[in-house]
Amino acid sequence: MLKRVLSILCGCVCSLVISQAAMAKVLVINPDFEQGWYGWKKSGSTAISGEGRDDESSAKITGESGRFEQEVKVQANTDYTLAVFLKGSGKIGVTVTTEATEEQKLINKFQEFSIQTYAKDDYHGDWDIIEVDFNSGIGNSVTIFGTYEDGGQGRFDRFRVKRKRD
């Protein structure tokens, strides 16, 4: 009987640990662009590059109109970090829906929600990781993106969204 109770208890603890680990990482479809643009929406001067950080592909942006994005599922009002490998010039970011501030509501009495963007731009001569910390706001999804930043082309690889530890 004791073995059975311990076995059940061990199973419950293992399930809890596994579910917490699963919640810590957000599913990004095709994060390394090995399947082309599958899972991503793109516009402007974008292409799939034959050069990746440690594989064969990455997203490439070469002009001001270049942008790609993907909506991902998250937990509301939770802190996360978006991490991306960048080579060249580029900007990464996250767009979230938040509650309108009191000032926004005074300006437009019908405004209940606001859009907030967290972003970081950078330049790297070789593959380096850049990160953006964000809060997911009131929704259960956010939009992650890569876009053009002044200074030429950029390559983006291995998008990761990870929940921050308290």
TIVOFI-751761 format. One line per field, with one value per atom (N, C-alpha, C): atom name; x, y, z; residue in one letter; chain; residue number from 1. Coordinates in nm, 4 decimals, always signed. Example, Ala and Ser with C-alpha at 12.3 -4.5 7.8 and 13.67 -1.06 7.14 Angstrom:
BEGIN
atom = c(N  CA  C  N  CA  C)
x = c(+1.3190  +1.2300  +1.3200  +1.2850  +1.3670  +1.2900)
y = c(-0.5690  -0.4500  -0.3300  -0.2250  -0.1060  +0.0030)
z = c(+0.7800  +0.7800  +0.7800  +0.7080  +0.7140  +0.7870)
rest = c(A  A  A  S  S  S)
kette = c(A  A  A  A  A  A)
nr = c(1  1  1  2  2  2)
//
This chain:
BEGIN
atom = c(N  CA  C  N  CA  C  N  CA  C  N  CA  C  N  CA  C  N  CA  C  N  CA  C  N  CA  C  N  CA  C  N  CA  C  N  CA  C  N  CA  C  N  CA  C  N  CA  C  N  CA  C  N  CA  C  N  CA  C  N  CA  C  N  CA  C  N  CA  C  N  CA  C  N  CA  C  N  CA  C  N  CA  C  N  CA  C  N  CA  C  N  CA  C  N  CA  C  N  CA  C  N  CA  C  N  CA  C  N  CA  C  N  CA  C  N  CA  C  N  CA  C  N  CA  C  N  CA  C  N  CA  C  N  CA  C  N  CA  C  N  CA  C  N  CA  C  N  CA  C  N  CA  C  N  CA  C  N  CA  C  N  CA  C  N  CA  C  N  CA  C  N  CA  C  N  CA  C  N  CA  C  N  CA  C  N  CA  C  N  CA  C  N  CA  C  N  CA  C  N  CA  C  N  CA  C  N  CA  C  N  CA  C  N  CA  C  N  CA  C  N  CA  C  N  CA  C  N  CA  C  N  CA  C  N  CA  C  N  CA  C  N  CA  C  N  CA  C  N  CA  C  N  CA  C  N  CA  C  N  CA  C  N  CA  C  N  CA  C  N  CA  C  N  CA  C  N  CA  C  N  CA  C  N  CA  C  N  CA  C  N  CA  C  N  CA  C  N  CA  C  N  CA  C  N  CA  C  N  CA  C  N  CA  C  N  CA  C  N  CA  C  N  CA  C  N  CA  C  N  CA  C  N  CA  C  N  CA  C  N  CA  C  N  CA  C  N  CA  C  N  CA  C  N  CA  C  N  CA  C  N  CA  C  N  CA  C  N  CA  C  N  CA  C  N  CA  C  N  CA  C  N  CA  C  N  CA  C  N  CA  C  N  CA  C  N  CA  C  N  CA  C  N  CA  C  N  CA  C  N  CA  C  N  CA  C  N  CA  C  N  CA  C  N  CA  C  N  CA  C  N  CA  C  N  CA  C  N  CA  C  N  CA  C  N  CA  C  N  CA  C  N  CA  C  N  CA  C  N  CA  C  N  CA  C  N  CA  C  N  CA  C  N  CA  C  N  CA  C  N  CA  C  N  CA  C  N  CA  C  N  CA  C  N  CA  C  N  CA  C  N  CA  C  N  CA  C  N  CA  C  N  CA  C  N  CA  C  N  CA  C  N  CA  C  N  CA  C  N  CA  C  N  CA  C  N  CA  C  N  CA  C  N  CA  C  N  CA  C  N  CA  C  N  CA  C  N  CA  C  N  CA  C  N  CA  C  N  CA  C  N  CA  C  N  CA  C  N  CA  C)
x = c(+0.0821  +0.0000  +0.0869  +0.1917  +0.2800  +0.3482  +0.3889  +0.4515  +0.3558  +0.2295  +0.1302  +0.1083  +0.0981  +0.0799  +0.2008  +0.3207  +0.4414  +0.4488  +0.4076  +0.4068  +0.3111  +0.1921  +0.0941  +0.1466  +0.2028  +0.2579  +0.3706  +0.4577  +0.5687  +0.5154  +0.4123  +0.3518  +0.2921  +0.2261  +0.1670  +0.2744  +0.3828  +0.4924  +0.5566  +0.5805  +0.6402  +0.5498  +0.4199  +0.3254  +0.3274  +0.3345  +0.3394  +0.4664  +0.5799  +0.7072  +0.7038  +0.6527  +0.6447  +0.5506  +0.4360  +0.3419  +0.3979  +0.4718  +0.5350  +0.6409  +0.7186  +0.8202  +0.7552  +0.6439  +0.5740  +0.5188  +0.4698  +0.4156  +0.5249  +0.6483  +0.7566  +0.7973  +0.7758  +0.8162  +0.6923  +0.6912  +0.5787  +0.6089  +0.5085  +0.5264  +0.5350  +0.6495  +0.6685  +0.6791  +0.5907  +0.5911  +0.7059  +0.7850  +0.8946  +0.9878  +1.0425  +1.1213  +1.2535  +1.3009  +1.4304  +1.4182  +1.2969  +1.2688  +1.3181  +1.3363  +1.3762  +1.2639  +1.1396  +1.0249  +0.9765  +1.0699  +1.0328  +0.9528  +0.8442  +0.7612  +0.6459  +0.6436  +0.5350  +0.5200  +0.3978  +0.3685  +0.3855  +0.4448  +0.4742  +0.3954  +0.3615  +0.3090  +0.4230  +0.4389  +0.5502  +0.5004  +0.5787  +0.5471  +0.6755  +0.6718  +0.7850  +0.9082  +1.0240  +1.1534  +1.2010  +1.1373  +1.1731  +1.2065  +1.2910  +1.3276  +1.3763  +1.3834  +1.4465  +1.5908  +1.6826  +1.8252  +1.8753  +1.9744  +2.0383  +2.1432  +2.1505  +2.2482  +2.1750  +2.1940  +2.1351  +2.2425  +2.2016  +2.2991  +2.3688  +2.2925  +2.3522  +2.2715  +2.2042  +2.1298  +2.1340  +2.0409  +2.0518  +1.9661  +1.8828  +1.7900  +1.7776  +1.7357  +1.6990  +1.6097  +1.5416  +1.4631  +1.5570  +1.5379  +1.6252  +1.5396  +1.5780  +1.5090  +1.6112  +1.5757  +1.6719  +1.6212  +1.4994  +1.4484  +1.3475  +1.3192  +1.2330  +1.0956  +1.0428  +0.9085  +0.9098  +1.0278  +1.0384  +0.9904  +0.9054  +0.8527  +0.7966  +0.8090  +0.7415  +0.6937  +0.5862  +0.5270  +0.4536  +0.4288  +0.3543  +0.2815  +0.1569  +0.0813  +0.1089  +0.1408  +0.1677  +0.0800  +0.0490  -0.0352  +0.0500  -0.0017  +0.0659  -0.0362  +0.0104  -0.0778  -0.0911  -0.2117  -0.2359  -0.1581  -0.1205  -0.0532  +0.0676  +0.1497  +0.2680  +0.3905  +0.5026  +0.6276  +0.7003  +0.7470  +0.8174  +0.9412  +1.0254  +1.1393  +1.1349  +1.1444  +1.1610  +1.3103  +1.3658  +1.5081  +1.5222  +1.6094  +1.6293  +1.7777  +1.8295  +1.9648  +1.9571  +2.0446  +2.0458  +2.1862  +2.1925  +2.3179  +2.2886  +2.3605  +2.3352  +2.2489  +2.1677  +2.0811  +1.9387  +1.8737  +1.7349  +1.6691  +1.5389  +1.4594  +1.3667  +1.3563  +1.2604  +1.1633  +1.0472  +0.9533  +0.8323  +0.7465  +0.6247  +0.5145  +0.3984  +0.2830  +0.1794  +0.1316  +0.0353  -0.0843  -0.1951  -0.3149  -0.3193  -0.3372  -0.3442  -0.4723  -0.5042  -0.6180  -0.5795  -0.6744  -0.6500  -0.6254  -0.5363  -0.5109  -0.6263  -0.6329  -0.7387  -0.7290  -0.6068  -0.5881  -0.6420  -0.6158  -0.6672  -0.8192  -0.8777  -1.0239  -1.0850  -1.0150  -1.0641  -1.0656  -0.9633  -0.9554  -1.0630  -1.0833  -1.1826  -1.2614  -1.3788  -1.4553  -1.4937  -1.4821  -1.5159  -1.3937  -1.2763  -1.1538  -1.1376  -1.1377  -1.1186  -0.9815  -0.9263  -0.8002  -0.6976  -0.5721  -0.4609  -0.3633  -0.2922  -0.1902  -0.0545  +0.0279  +0.1610  +0.2630  +0.3734  +0.4795  +0.6077  +0.6690  +0.8014  +0.8976  +1.0066  +1.0973  +1.2415  +1.3322  +1.4744  +1.5383  +1.6215  +1.6961  +1.8447  +1.9192  +2.0602  +2.1333  +2.2654  +2.3500  +2.4526  +2.4713  +2.5724  +2.6412  +2.7743  +2.8522  +2.8464  +2.8207  +2.8046  +2.6797  +2.6401  +2.5183  +2.5303  +2.4447  +2.4369  +2.2904  +2.2661  +2.1291  +2.0886  +1.9678  +1.9109  +1.7801  +1.7453  +1.6280  +1.5407  +1.4111  +1.3142  +1.2282  +1.2226  +1.1339  +0.9989  +0.8903  +0.7566  +0.6586  +0.5467  +0.4345  +0.3242  +0.2590  +0.1608  +0.0311  +0.0092  -0.1122  -0.2355  -0.3508  -0.4770  -0.5172  -0.4504  -0.4893  -0.4152  -0.4583  -0.3943  -0.3058  -0.2796  -0.1879  -0.1176  +0.0007  +0.0785  +0.1322  +0.1778  +0.2381  +0.3864  +0.4693  +0.6145  +0.6524  +0.7581  +0.7935  +0.9418  +0.9838  +1.1143  +1.0888  +1.1687  +1.1475  +1.2795  +1.2758  +1.3937  +1.4371  +1.5664  +1.6233  +1.7286  +1.7345  +1.8302  +1.9685  +2.0317  +2.1694  +2.1905  +2.0953  +2.1184  +2.0375  +2.0843  +2.0073  +2.0329  +1.9353  +1.9475  +1.8948  +1.9557  +1.9085  +1.8647  +1.7536  +1.6925  +1.6773  +1.7104  +1.7025  +1.6683  +1.5986  +1.5679  +1.4912  +1.3698  +1.2815  +1.2391  +1.2547  +1.2142  +1.1403  +1.0300  +0.9578  +0.9535  +1.0067  +1.0171  +0.9620  +0.8851  +0.8298  +0.9408  +0.9379  +1.0381  +1.0048  +1.1052  +1.0881  +1.0646  +0.9794  +0.9501  +1.0671)
y = c(-0.1191  +0.0000  +0.1261  +0.1281  +0.2431  +0.2684  +0.1577  +0.1726  +0.2373  +0.1960  +0.2513  +0.4012  +0.4407  +0.5818  +0.6631  +0.6111  +0.6810  +0.6911  +0.5859  +0.5863  +0.6929  +0.7015  +0.8023  +0.9422  +0.9607  +1.0904  +1.1316  +1.0381  +1.0646  +1.1039  +1.0345  +1.0665  +1.2059  +1.2448  +1.3789  +1.4867  +1.4640  +1.5611  +1.5726  +1.4603  +1.4625  +1.5359  +1.5130  +1.5813  +1.7310  +1.7717  +1.9138  +1.9777  +1.9119  +1.9639  +1.9752  +1.8723  +1.8743  +1.9841  +1.9999  +2.1034  +2.2425  +2.2633  +2.3933  +2.4218  +2.3220  +2.3406  +2.3729  +2.3079  +2.3341  +2.4764  +2.5249  +2.6597  +2.7653  +2.7312  +2.8284  +2.8673  +2.7802  +2.8064  +2.8162  +2.9143  +2.9390  +2.8757  +2.8162  +2.7526  +2.8579  +2.8632  +2.9454  +2.8478  +2.8608  +2.7705  +2.8079  +2.7091  +2.7273  +2.8415  +2.8349  +2.9461  +2.9718  +2.8728  +2.8867  +2.8919  +2.9022  +2.9237  +2.8092  +2.6918  +2.5754  +2.5298  +2.5712  +2.5380  +2.6620  +2.7472  +2.8692  +2.9630  +3.0167  +3.1121  +3.0447  +2.9119  +2.8417  +2.8962  +2.9382  +2.9899  +3.1404  +3.2032  +3.3467  +3.4224  +3.5478  +3.6405  +3.7338  +3.7643  +3.8501  +3.9597  +4.0670  +4.1743  +4.2465  +4.3125  +4.3941  +4.3146  +4.3746  +4.3202  +4.2103  +4.0930  +3.9787  +3.8592  +3.7728  +3.6506  +3.5474  +3.4234  +3.3195  +3.3098  +3.3285  +3.3243  +3.1809  +3.1475  +3.0162  +3.0089  +3.1122  +3.1174  +3.1273  +3.0283  +3.0304  +3.0291  +3.0501  +3.0523  +2.9174  +2.8118  +2.6788  +2.5779  +2.6298  +2.5446  +2.6120  +2.5800  +2.6254  +2.7455  +2.7954  +2.9027  +3.0081  +3.1254  +3.2342  +3.3284  +3.4178  +3.5215  +3.6370  +3.6973  +3.8058  +3.9258  +4.0430  +4.1669  +4.2624  +4.3219  +4.4076  +4.5487  +4.5808  +4.7144  +4.7623  +4.8924  +4.9568  +4.8929  +4.8349  +4.7765  +4.6326  +4.5784  +4.4392  +4.4151  +4.3135  +4.2766  +4.1351  +4.0619  +3.9334  +3.9221  +3.8442  +3.8341  +3.7033  +3.6714  +3.5508  +3.5746  +3.5328  +3.5391  +3.4128  +3.4278  +3.3133  +3.3201  +3.2036  +3.1933  +3.2111  +3.2896  +3.3158  +3.3166  +3.3279  +3.3475  +3.4981  +3.5432  +3.6863  +3.7369  +3.8649  +3.9351  +3.8592  +3.8107  +3.7329  +3.7949  +3.7934  +3.8473  +3.7415  +3.7818  +3.6935  +3.7630  +3.6841  +3.7359  +3.6775  +3.7639  +3.7215  +3.7255  +3.6142  +3.6060  +3.5613  +3.6285  +3.6019  +3.6166  +3.5317  +3.5512  +3.6461  +3.7469  +3.8488  +3.8595  +3.8718  +3.9020  +4.0179  +4.1278  +4.2471  +4.3436  +4.4220  +4.5216  +4.4707  +4.4940  +4.4521  +4.4977  +4.4838  +4.5166  +4.3995  +4.3602  +4.2579  +4.3213  +4.2598  +4.3148  +4.2278  +4.2796  +4.2110  +4.3160  +4.2856  +4.3739  +4.3045  +4.3763  +4.3196  +4.4125  +4.3566  +4.4352  +4.4568  +4.5829  +4.6169  +4.6948  +4.7147  +4.7997  +4.9444  +5.0235  +5.1654  +5.2353  +5.3322  +5.4105  +5.5071  +5.5639  +5.6614  +5.7813  +5.8238  +5.9354  +5.9016  +5.7795  +5.7369  +5.7329  +5.6890  +5.6832  +5.8234  +5.9212  +6.0591  +6.1171  +6.0837  +6.1336  +6.0699  +5.9411  +5.8684  +5.7804  +5.8240  +5.7533  +5.6110  +5.5766  +5.4413  +5.3496  +5.4055  +5.3259  +5.2420  +5.1103  +5.0192  +4.9516  +4.9422  +4.8706  +4.9594  +4.9232  +4.9946  +4.8908  +4.9272  +4.8389  +4.8910  +4.8017  +4.8403  +4.7537  +4.8174  +4.7438  +4.7542  +4.6398  +4.6332  +4.5995  +4.6733  +4.6463  +4.6796  +4.6201  +4.6498  +4.6366  +4.7336  +4.7236  +4.7157  +4.6574  +4.6349  +4.6048  +4.6024  +4.5590  +4.4609  +4.3506  +4.2525  +4.2026  +4.2038  +4.1558  +4.0048  +3.9349  +3.7901  +3.7563  +3.6306  +3.5898  +3.6167  +3.7023  +3.7306  +3.7338  +3.7036  +3.7013  +3.8414  +3.8819  +4.0034  +3.9642  +4.0374  +4.0013  +4.1227  +4.0965  +4.1980  +4.1384  +4.2065  +4.1664  +4.2332  +4.1608  +4.2183  +4.1525  +4.2195  +4.1632  +4.1371  +4.0237  +3.9813  +4.0604  +4.1448  +4.2258  +4.1422  +4.1890  +4.1258  +4.0090  +3.9908  +3.8858  +3.7550  +3.6538  +3.5226  +3.4979  +3.6054  +3.5941  +3.7283  +3.7212  +3.8391  +3.8170  +3.9239  +3.9121  +3.9423  +3.8449  +3.8663  +3.9036  +3.9851  +4.0282  +4.0585  +4.0604  +4.1104  +4.2124  +4.3191  +4.4239  +4.4918  +4.5734  +4.6449  +4.7511  +4.7691  +4.8791  +4.9445  +5.0765  +5.1498  +5.0871  +5.0818  +5.0336  +4.9095  +4.8697  +4.7558  +4.6341  +4.5202  +4.3974  +4.3309  +4.2499  +4.1733  +4.0331  +3.9400  +3.8012  +3.7666  +3.6930  +3.6595  +3.5076  +3.4498  +3.3045  +3.2667  +3.1561  +3.0915  +3.1819  +3.2175  +3.2949  +3.2081  +3.2603  +3.1900  +3.2880  +3.2422  +3.3200  +3.2342  +3.2888  +3.2120  +3.2941  +3.2290  +3.2954  +3.3261  +3.4468  +3.4858  +3.4239  +3.3896  +3.3326  +3.4452  +3.4185  +3.5187  +3.5385)
z = c(+0.0000  +0.0000  +0.0000  +0.0812  +0.0884  -0.0461  -0.1119  -0.2439  -0.3432  -0.3361  -0.4289  -0.4030  -0.2780  -0.2420  -0.2877  -0.2627  -0.3057  -0.4576  -0.5252  -0.6715  -0.7262  -0.6674  -0.7093  -0.6796  -0.5606  -0.5228  -0.6167  -0.6486  -0.7403  -0.8786  -0.9249  -1.0539  -1.0559  -0.9469  -0.9375  -0.9401  -0.8649  -0.8611  -0.9993  -1.0643  -1.1986  -1.2970  -1.2904  -1.3791  -1.3563  -1.2317  -1.1986  -1.2533  -1.2367  -1.2866  -1.4384  -1.5054  -1.6519  -1.6992  -1.6353  -1.6792  -1.6541  -1.5450  -1.5192  -1.6249  -1.6625  -1.7665  -1.9000  -1.9306  -2.0566  -2.0593  -1.9442  -1.9385  -1.9486  -1.9119  -1.9117  -2.0530  -2.1495  -2.2867  -2.3751  -2.4606  -2.5504  -2.6860  -2.7483  -2.8781  -2.9882  -3.0536  -3.1735  -3.2893  -3.3858  -3.5011  -3.5939  -3.6317  -3.7261  -3.6821  -3.5605  -3.5059  -3.5772  -3.6537  -3.7203  -3.8729  -3.9236  -4.0662  -4.1554  -4.0959  -4.1754  -4.2680  -4.2393  -4.3253  -4.3997  -4.4373  -4.5093  -4.4208  -4.4767  -4.4023  -4.3284  -4.3241  -4.2555  -4.1133  -4.0766  -3.9441  -3.9306  -4.0289  -4.0235  -4.1302  -4.1030  -4.2039  -4.2379  -4.3659  -4.4077  -4.5000  -4.5089  -4.6022  -4.6399  -4.7537  -4.7965  -4.8339  -4.8095  -4.8509  -4.7571  -4.7681  -4.6855  -4.7733  -4.7211  -4.7937  -4.6922  -4.7363  -4.6557  -4.7018  -4.6079  -4.6375  -4.6276  -4.7060  -4.6992  -4.5898  -4.5083  -4.3995  -4.2663  -4.1810  -4.0477  -3.9412  -3.8179  -3.7088  -3.6947  -3.6831  -3.6743  -3.7554  -3.8567  -3.9492  -4.0867  -4.1735  -4.3117  -4.3477  -4.2559  -4.2931  -4.1847  -4.2295  -4.1388  -4.2185  -4.1481  -4.2147  -4.2468  -4.3631  -4.4064  -4.4464  -4.3961  -4.4318  -4.4911  -4.6051  -4.6748  -4.7029  -4.6632  -4.6923  -4.5901  -4.5949  -4.4956  -4.4804  -4.5860  -4.5777  -4.5251  -4.4991  -4.4567  -4.3146  -4.2990  -4.1674  -4.1748  -4.0666  -4.0525  -3.9088  -3.8895  -3.7566  -3.7389  -3.6111  -3.5769  -3.4442  -3.4395  -3.3147  -3.2355  -3.1057  -3.0195  -2.8948  -2.8406  -2.7212  -2.5956  -2.5014  -2.3754  -2.2621  -2.1405  -2.0256  -2.0036  -1.9752  -1.9530  -1.8315  -1.8390  -1.7283  -1.6734  -1.7640  -1.7277  -1.7939  -1.7236  -1.7775  -1.8596  -1.9782  -2.0711  -2.1256  -2.1908  -2.2662  -2.4062  -2.5076  -2.6462  -2.6751  -2.7223  -2.7553  -2.9000  -2.9740  -3.1165  -3.1485  -3.2366  -3.2866  -3.4060  -3.4057  -3.5107  -3.5684  -3.7004  -3.7693  -3.8631  -3.8472  -3.9263  -3.8474  -3.9195  -3.8553  -3.8491  -3.7375  -3.7275  -3.5996  -3.5984  -3.4812  -3.4542  -3.3283  -3.2885  -3.1909  -3.1764  -3.0816  -3.0586  -2.9687  -2.9287  -2.9184  -2.9745  -2.9633  -2.8757  -2.7724  -2.6775  -2.6624  -2.6165  -2.5857  -2.4353  -2.3954  -2.2532  -2.2279  -2.1018  -2.0671  -2.0921  -2.1381  -2.1605  -2.0271  -2.0293  -1.9087  -1.8860  -1.7685  -1.7388  -1.8329  -1.8646  -1.9577  -2.0967  -2.1446  -2.2745  -2.2732  -2.1623  -2.1513  -2.1491  -2.0902  -2.0901  -2.2315  -2.3100  -2.4471  -2.5336  -2.5179  -2.5961  -2.4995  -2.4616  -2.3579  -2.3972  -2.5242  -2.5691  -2.5725  -2.5449  -2.5526  -2.4267  -2.4443  -2.3326  -2.3367  -2.4576  -2.4750  -2.5428  -2.5245  -2.5840  -2.6387  -2.7422  -2.7980  -2.7522  -2.7017  -2.6567  -2.7278  -2.7711  -2.8393  -2.7590  -2.7358  -2.6743  -2.7879  -2.8020  -2.9135  -2.8769  -2.9519  -2.9378  -3.0752  -3.1095  -3.2346  -3.2019  -3.2945  -3.2677  -3.3982  -3.3902  -3.5008  -3.4460  -3.5190  -3.4817  -3.6079  -3.6072  -3.7205  -3.7367  -3.6287  -3.6318  -3.5509  -3.5517  -3.4821  -3.3325  -3.2815  -3.1384  -3.0984  -2.9744  -2.9255  -2.8777  -2.9139  -2.8568  -2.7902  -2.6841  -2.6043  -2.5780  -2.5631  -2.5247  -2.4137  -2.2998  -2.1905  -2.2106  -2.1813  -2.1976  -2.1027  -2.0826  -2.0086  -2.1093  -2.0995  -2.1997  -2.1982  -2.0984  -2.0957  -2.0649  -2.1121  -2.0742  -2.1629  -2.2750  -2.3679  -2.3465  -2.4221  -2.4180  -2.5395  -2.6161  -2.7281  -2.7484  -2.8073  -2.8429  -2.9837  -3.0477  -3.1797  -3.1683  -3.2060  -3.2094  -3.3514  -3.3663  -3.5016  -3.5160  -3.6411  -3.6819  -3.7907  -3.7914  -3.8906  -3.9237  -4.0259  -4.0734  -3.9738  -3.9611  -3.8841  -3.9714  -3.9683  -4.0527  -4.0481  -4.1638  -4.1667  -4.2507  -4.3292  -4.4173  -4.3811  -4.4274  -4.4105  -4.2754  -4.2368  -4.1139  -4.1338  -4.0617  -4.0612  -3.9188  -3.9098  -3.7813  -3.7734  -3.6591  -3.6448  -3.5009  -3.4854  -3.3565  -3.2605  -3.2989  -3.2106  -3.0930  -2.9716  -2.8504  -2.7594  -2.7012  -2.6012  -2.4764  -2.3684  -2.2446  -2.1285  -2.0446  -1.9273  -1.8289  -1.7735  -1.6751  -1.5405  -1.4683  -1.3344  -1.2353  -1.1393  -1.0357  -0.9426)
rest = c(M  M  M  L  L  L  K  K  K  R  R  R  V  V  V  L  L  L  S  S  S  I  I  I  L  L  L  C  C  C  G  G  G  C  C  C  V  V  V  C  C  C  S  S  S  L  L  L  V  V  V  I  I  I  S  S  S  Q  Q  Q  A  A  A  A  A  A  M  M  M  A  A  A  K  K  K  V  V  V  L  L  L  V  V  V  I  I  I  N  N  N  P  P  P  D  D  D  F  F  F  E  E  E  Q  Q  Q  G  G  G  W  W  W  Y  Y  Y  G  G  G  W  W  W  K  K  K  K  K  K  S  S  S  G  G  G  S  S  S  T  T  T  A  A  A  I  I  I  S  S  S  G  G  G  E  E  E  G  G  G  R  R  R  D  D  D  D  D  D  E  E  E  S  S  S  S  S  S  A  A  A  K  K  K  I  I  I  T  T  T  G  G  G  E  E  E  S  S  S  G  G  G  R  R  R  F  F  F  E  E  E  Q  Q  Q  E  E  E  V  V  V  K  K  K  V  V  V  Q  Q  Q  A  A  A  N  N  N  T  T  T  D  D  D  Y  Y  Y  T  T  T  L  L  L  A  A  A  V  V  V  F  F  F  L  L  L  K  K  K  G  G  G  S  S  S  G  G  G  K  K  K  I  I  I  G  G  G  V  V  V  T  T  T  V  V  V  T  T  T  T  T  T  E  E  E  A  A  A  T  T  T  E  E  E  E  E  E  Q  Q  Q  K  K  K  L  L  L  I  I  I  N  N  N  K  K  K  F  F  F  Q  Q  Q  E  E  E  F  F  F  S  S  S  I  I  I  Q  Q  Q  T  T  T  Y  Y  Y  A  A  A  K  K  K  D  D  D  D  D  D  Y  Y  Y  H  H  H  G  G  G  D  D  D  W  W  W  D  D  D  I  I  I  I  I  I  E  E  E  V  V  V  D  D  D  F  F  F  N  N  N  S  S  S  G  G  G  I  I  I  G  G  G  N  N  N  S  S  S  V  V  V  T  T  T  I  I  I  F  F  F  G  G  G  T  T  T  Y  Y  Y  E  E  E  D  D  D  G  G  G  G  G  G  Q  Q  Q  G  G  G  R  R  R  F  F  F  D  D  D  R  R  R  F  F  F  R  R  R  V  V  V  K  K  K  R  R  R  K  K  K  R  R  R  D  D  D)
kette = c(A  A  A  A  A  A  A  A  A  A  A  A  A  A  A  A  A  A  A  A  A  A  A  A  A  A  A  A  A  A  A  A  A  A  A  A  A  A  A  A  A  A  A  A  A  A  A  A  A  A  A  A  A  A  A  A  A  A  A  A  A  A  A  A  A  A  A  A  A  A  A  A  A  A  A  A  A  A  A  A  A  A  A  A  A  A  A  A  A  A  A  A  A  A  A  A  A  A  A  A  A  A  A  A  A  A  A  A  A  A  A  A  A  A  A  A  A  A  A  A  A  A  A  A  A  A  A  A  A  A  A  A  A  A  A  A  A  A  A  A  A  A  A  A  A  A  A  A  A  A  A  A  A  A  A  A  A  A  A  A  A  A  A  A  A  A  A  A  A  A  A  A  A  A  A  A  A  A  A  A  A  A  A  A  A  A  A  A  A  A  A  A  A  A  A  A  A  A  A  A  A  A  A  A  A  A  A  A  A  A  A  A  A  A  A  A  A  A  A  A  A  A  A  A  A  A  A  A  A  A  A  A  A  A  A  A  A  A  A  A  A  A  A  A  A  A  A  A  A  A  A  A  A  A  A  A  A  A  A  A  A  A  A  A  A  A  A  A  A  A  A  A  A  A  A  A  A  A  A  A  A  A  A  A  A  A  A  A  A  A  A  A  A  A  A  A  A  A  A  A  A  A  A  A  A  A  A  A  A  A  A  A  A  A  A  A  A  A  A  A  A  A  A  A  A  A  A  A  A  A  A  A  A  A  A  A  A  A  A  A  A  A  A  A  A  A  A  A  A  A  A  A  A  A  A  A  A  A  A  A  A  A  A  A  A  A  A  A  A  A  A  A  A  A  A  A  A  A  A  A  A  A  A  A  A  A  A  A  A  A  A  A  A  A  A  A  A  A  A  A  A  A  A  A  A  A  A  A  A  A  A  A  A  A  A  A  A  A  A  A  A  A  A  A  A  A  A  A  A  A  A  A  A  A  A  A  A  A  A  A  A  A  A  A  A  A  A  A  A  A  A  A  A  A  A  A  A  A  A  A  A  A  A  A  A  A  A  A  A  A  A  A  A  A  A  A  A  A  A  A  A  A  A  A  A  A  A  A  A  A  A  A  A  A  A  A  A  A)
nr = c(1  1  1  2  2  2  3  3  3  4  4  4  5  5  5  6  6  6  7  7  7  8  8  8  9  9  9  10  10  10  11  11  11  12  12  12  13  13  13  14  14  14  15  15  15  16  16  16  17  17  17  18  18  18  19  19  19  20  20  20  21  21  21  22  22  22  23  23  23  24  24  24  25  25  25  26  26  26  27  27  27  28  28  28  29  29  29  30  30  30  31  31  31  32  32  32  33  33  33  34  34  34  35  35  35  36  36  36  37  37  37  38  38  38  39  39  39  40  40  40  41  41  41  42  42  42  43  43  43  44  44  44  45  45  45  46  46  46  47  47  47  48  48  48  49  49  49  50  50  50  51  51  51  52  52  52  53  53  53  54  54  54  55  55  55  56  56  56  57  57  57  58  58  58  59  59  59  60  60  60  61  61  61  62  62  62  63  63  63  64  64  64  65  65  65  66  66  66  67  67  67  68  68  68  69  69  69  70  70  70  71  71  71  72  72  72  73  73  73  74  74  74  75  75  75  76  76  76  77  77  77  78  78  78  79  79  79  80  80  80  81  81  81  82  82  82  83  83  83  84  84  84  85  85  85  86  86  86  87  87  87  88  88  88  89  89  89  90  90  90  91  91  91  92  92  92  93  93  93  94  94  94  95  95  95  96  96  96  97  97  97  98  98  98  99  99  99  100  100  100  101  101  101  102  102  102  103  103  103  104  104  104  105  105  105  106  106  106  107  107  107  108  108  108  109  109  109  110  110  110  111  111  111  112  112  112  113  113  113  114  114  114  115  115  115  116  116  116  117  117  117  118  118  118  119  119  119  120  120  120  121  121  121  122  122  122  123  123  123  124  124  124  125  125  125  126  126  126  127  127  127  128  128  128  129  129  129  130  130  130  131  131  131  132  132  132  133  133  133  134  134  134  135  135  135  136  136  136  137  137  137  138  138  138  139  139  139  140  140  140  141  141  141  142  142  142  143  143  143  144  144  144  145  145  145  146  146  146  147  147  147  148  148  148  149  149  149  150  150  150  151  151  151  152  152  152  153  153  153  154  154  154  155  155  155  156  156  156  157  157  157  158  158  158  159  159  159  160  160  160  161  161  161  162  162  162  163  163  163  164  164  164  165  165  165  166  166  166)
//
